[in-house]
Amino acid sequence: MPVYVMLTTLTDEGRKTIKTNPERIREVNREVEAKGVKILAQYVVFGPYDFVNILEAPDNETIAKIAIELGSRGTVQTMTMVAMSVDDFIEAIKKR
C-alpha cells in the first residue's frame, strides 16, 4: 500500500481544541483509521509544522479525501506527500 507523509499545522482554533481536549488527537486518529488509512507513526514537532504523520492508504484518492476532510474542519492545515522507500526507489531506477 502507498505510504504518505502528512505535515500538519494547527490553526488558532485547533490549538484551542488541543489545549482544552488533548485526547482529540486520538479521536481524530480513530476517525482517520475508520476511513481505511493506517497511521504508521505520528510525531509532534517544533518548527513550521506541529505534527508529522506517516500514513498508509489504499490510493491517492483516499488520502486526498482525508486531507480535505481534516482541512475543512478549520482546525488544521495539511501538506501531504507520497513517500517511497529507498529500496523501492532504487528498483524503480534500475528498471528504466
DAQUI-V119763 format. One record per helix or strand of 2 or more residues. SS is the DSSP state (@ for helix, = for strand). FROM is the first residue (numbers start at 1). TO is the last residue. If there is no record, write none. Layout:
ss/from/to
SS/FROM/TO
SS/FROM/TO
This chain:
ss/from/to
=/2/10
@/12/20
@/24/34
=/38/44
=/51/57
@/60/72
=/76/83
@/86/95
